[in-house]
Amino acid sequence: MAPRFAYNTNGISNHRFEDALRLIADSGYDGVALTLDHHHFDPFAPDFEQRSGQLAALLERLGLGLVVETGARFLLDPRRKHEPTLITPDAAGRARRLEFLKRAVDVCATCRGEAVSFWAGVPRAGVTEEAAWPWLVDGVARLSEYAAARGVVLAVEPEPGMLVDTVDGWSRLQARVTATGAPPVRLALDVGHLLVTGERGPAEAVREFAPVLGTVALEDMKRGVHEHLPFGEGDVDVPSVLRELARAGYERLVCVELSRDAHRAHEMVPRALEWLKARLPTDAEVAA
């Protein structure tokens, strides 16, 4: 089965929400990676349940699957990027992040989405790993129980510079969460991040973690530089990643994330899919 592709709305931030969804659908994608934000389905705006139902109906009309992304920069705090998080020292801040993530789960459940992707956060100055890890485990365990009750898949994304920044860090988190008795969480694998951390090759990581993948993000990236680039402008061997996903029988959405290209989304959205489809593996390559 050929991979199914989605496009992340954080790369279409200059478009109205419905215009962004229609651009993705009209370009031939199978789904959308929806970054909940103040301008693209604000989870804290009034009439949340009604709007969620309307979104589900719109996605069905457009024939788009859904992955819910939670990386909005200033949704929770207009003065601190990506804050608060599950490892913020202030308990009220951690509770606000958890409430946001629960709303993301609710959107995913209503829209019958494939997964909710989220990350750990960056420890603030003075916060040690010894202090941060129990906060993170507690928050993820609570969220995991909430998601499981609603039939929603949770996936934690290792992010360079955050408390969980590698796939090995994800494994550590998984072990500590399940030790609490909470349901396990899956891995949200951003392929480009592997070139930043240097921990594994992208194709190698897909082979190793295929059974626990909840969602996959794909873009190009140069070695050691955390900058999302259009395909063909970095060092990621994308064809080998697509081949390994096909060999693993991966059927979930593969989400293109070009967050720095919103100013030319009208060109990049269709161009990215054309580039990917031209490099899909043949049956013989998959079988080799």
C-alpha positions in Angstrom: 0.0 0.0 0.0 1.3 3.5 -0.9 1.8 5.9 1.9 -1.0 8.3 2.7 0.0 11.9 3.0 -1.2 14.9 5.0 -0.1 18.5 5.2 0.4 20.4 8.4 -1.7 23.6 8.8 1.3 25.3 10.6 2.6 25.7 7.0 -0.6 27.4 5.8 -0.9 29.9 8.6 -1.6 32.9 6.2 -4.7 31.2 4.8 -8.2 31.2 6.4 -8.9 27.9 8.0 -11.4 26.5 5.5 -9.3 27.8 2.6 -6.3 25.9 4.0 -8.3 22.7 4.2 -9.6 23.1 0.7 -6.1 23.8 -0.6 -4.9 20.6 1.0 -7.8 18.5 -0.3 -7.7 20.0 -3.8 -4.0 19.3 -4.0 -4.7 15.5 -3.6 -3.7 14.9 0.0 -5.4 12.1 2.1 -5.5 14.1 5.3 -4.6 17.2 7.3 -2.3 17.6 10.3 -4.2 20.3 12.1 -2.1 22.5 14.5 -4.8 23.9 16.8 -4.1 27.6 17.1 -5.9 30.9 17.6 -6.5 31.3 13.8 -6.9 27.6 12.9 -9.6 26.1 15.1 -9.0 27.8 18.5 -9.8 25.1 21.1 -10.6 27.8 23.7 -13.1 29.8 21.5 -16.8 29.6 22.4 -19.0 26.7 21.2 -16.2 24.2 21.2 -18.4 21.1 20.8 -20.5 22.6 18.1 -17.5 23.7 16.1 -15.9 20.3 16.5 -18.9 18.7 15.0 -18.8 21.1 12.1 -15.2 20.4 11.6 -15.9 16.7 11.5 -18.5 17.2 8.8 -16.2 19.5 6.8 -13.4 16.9 6.9 -15.8 14.2 5.8 -17.0 16.3 2.8 -13.4 17.0 1.8 -12.3 13.4 2.2 -9.5 14.3 4.6 -8.3 12.2 7.5 -6.9 13.9 10.6 -3.9 14.1 12.9 -4.2 16.7 15.6 -1.0 18.7 16.3 -0.4 20.7 19.5 2.7 22.8 18.8 1.1 26.2 18.5 3.7 28.8 19.7 1.6 31.4 21.6 -1.8 29.9 22.1 -1.5 29.4 25.9 0.8 32.4 26.7 1.2 35.4 24.4 4.5 36.3 25.9 6.3 32.9 26.3 6.7 30.6 23.2 5.3 27.1 23.7 4.5 27.8 27.4 3.2 26.5 29.7 4.1 22.8 29.3 3.8 19.6 31.2 7.1 20.4 32.9 6.4 24.0 33.8 7.2 24.5 37.5 3.9 26.2 38.2 1.2 23.6 38.8 -1.5 25.9 37.4 0.6 26.1 34.2 0.9 22.4 33.9 -2.9 22.1 34.4 -3.5 24.6 31.6 -1.3 22.6 29.2 -3.1 19.4 30.2 -6.5 21.0 29.6 -5.4 22.1 26.2 -4.2 18.5 25.3 -7.5 17.1 26.5 -9.3 19.4 24.2 -7.1 18.2 21.4 -8.1 14.6 22.3 -11.8 15.7 22.2 -11.3 17.2 18.7 -9.6 14.0 17.5 -12.4 11.9 19.0 -15.2 13.9 17.4 -13.5 13.9 14.0 -12.5 10.3 14.2 -8.8 11.3 13.8 -5.8 9.0 13.8 -3.8 10.5 16.6 -2.9 13.5 18.8 0.7 14.4 18.6 2.4 16.4 21.5 5.8 17.0 23.0 7.4 17.3 26.5 8.5 20.9 26.5 11.8 22.7 27.3 12.8 22.8 31.0 12.9 26.3 32.3 16.1 27.7 33.8 16.7 26.2 37.2 14.4 23.1 36.6 16.4 19.9 36.8 15.6 16.7 35.0 15.0 15.1 38.4 12.2 17.6 39.0 10.8 17.7 35.4 10.5 13.9 34.8 7.9 13.2 37.5 5.8 16.2 36.3 6.0 14.9 32.7 5.1 11.3 33.6 2.2 12.4 35.7 0.8 14.6 32.9 1.3 12.0 30.2 -0.3 9.3 32.3 -3.3 11.4 33.1 -3.7 12.3 29.4 -3.2 8.7 28.3 -6.1 7.5 30.5 -8.3 10.3 29.2 -7.4 9.5 25.5 -7.9 5.7 26.0 -11.4 6.3 27.4 -12.2 8.2 24.2 -10.5 5.7 21.8 -7.9 8.2 20.7 -4.2 7.4 20.0 -1.6 9.5 21.7 1.8 10.0 20.2 4.8 11.8 21.9 7.2 13.6 19.6 10.9 13.8 20.5 11.8 17.4 19.8 15.4 18.7 19.8 16.1 20.8 22.8 13.2 19.5 24.9 13.2 17.1 27.8 12.3 14.2 25.5 14.5 15.0 22.5 15.4 11.5 21.1 13.6 8.3 20.4 15.5 6.7 23.3 14.0 9.4 25.4 10.6 8.4 24.2 11.3 4.8 25.2 12.2 6.0 28.7 9.0 8.0 28.9 7.0 5.1 27.6 8.4 2.8 30.3 7.8 5.2 33.1 4.2 6.0 32.0 3.2 2.3 31.7 4.8 1.7 35.1 2.1 3.9 36.6 -0.5 1.6 35.1 -1.6 4.1 32.5 -2.1 3.0 28.8 1.0 3.2 26.6 1.6 6.1 24.3 2.9 5.8 20.7 5.8 7.6 19.1 5.3 10.6 16.8 8.4 10.4 14.6 9.6 13.5 12.9 12.1 12.1 10.5 14.1 15.4 10.1 14.8 15.6 13.8 17.0 12.4 13.5 19.5 14.4 11.5 19.6 17.1 14.2 20.2 14.7 17.1 22.3 12.2 15.0 20.9 9.3 17.1 19.9 7.1 14.2 19.4 7.2 10.5 15.8 7.9 9.4 15.2 4.6 7.6 16.8 2.8 10.5 14.4 4.5 13.0 11.4 3.6 10.9 12.4 -0.1 10.8 13.1 -0.1 14.6 10.0 1.7 15.8 7.4 0.8 13.1 5.2 -1.2 15.5 4.8 1.8 17.9 4.5 4.6 15.4 1.4 6.8 16.0 2.2 9.4 13.3 5.1 10.4 11.1 6.2 13.9 10.2 8.3 14.4 7.0 10.3 17.2 5.6 13.9 17.8 4.5 16.5 19.0 7.0 20.3 19.6 7.0 22.5 17.6 9.4 22.7 19.3 12.7 20.4 22.2 11.8 16.8 22.2 13.1 15.2 23.9 10.2 12.3 22.4 8.2 13.2 22.6 4.5 11.3 21.8 1.3 12.1 18.4 -0.1 15.4 18.3 -2.1 17.0 21.1 -0.1 18.5 19.1 2.8 20.2 15.8 3.7 17.2 13.5 4.4 17.1 10.4 2.2 13.3 10.6 1.8 13.0 7.7 -0.7 14.5 5.3 1.8 12.1 6.5 4.5 9.1 5.9 2.1 10.5 2.5 1.3 10.8 1.5 4.9 7.3 2.8 5.7 5.9 0.7 2.8 7.9 -2.4 3.9 6.5 -2.0 7.4 2.9 -1.8 6.1 2.5 1.6 7.7 -1.1 2.8 6.9 -1.3 6.0 9.0 -0.9 9.5 7.7 2.6 10.8 6.8 2.4 14.5 7.6 4.4 17.1 5.6 5.6 19.8 7.9 6.9 23.0 6.2 6.2 25.5 8.9 8.5 28.1 7.5 6.9 28.2 4.1 3.4 29.6 4.8 4.1 32.7 2.7 4.2 30.4 -0.4 1.8 27.7 0.7 -0.2 28.0 -2.5 2.9 26.7 -4.3 4.4 24.4 -1.6 1.3 22.4 -0.8 0.9 20.9 -4.3 4.6 20.9 -5.0 5.5 18.8 -1.9 3.0 16.1 -2.8 4.1 16.0 -6.4 7.7 15.5 -5.2 6.8 12.7 -2.9 4.6 10.8 -5.3 7.4 10.9 -7.9 9.6 9.1 -5.3 7.3 6.4 -4.1 8.9 3.0 -4.0 8.0 0.4 -6.6 6.7 -3.0 -5.6 10.1 -4.5 -6.4 11.9 -2.0 -4.2 9.6 -2.8 -1.3 10.1 -6.5 -1.8 13.8 -6.3 -2.2 
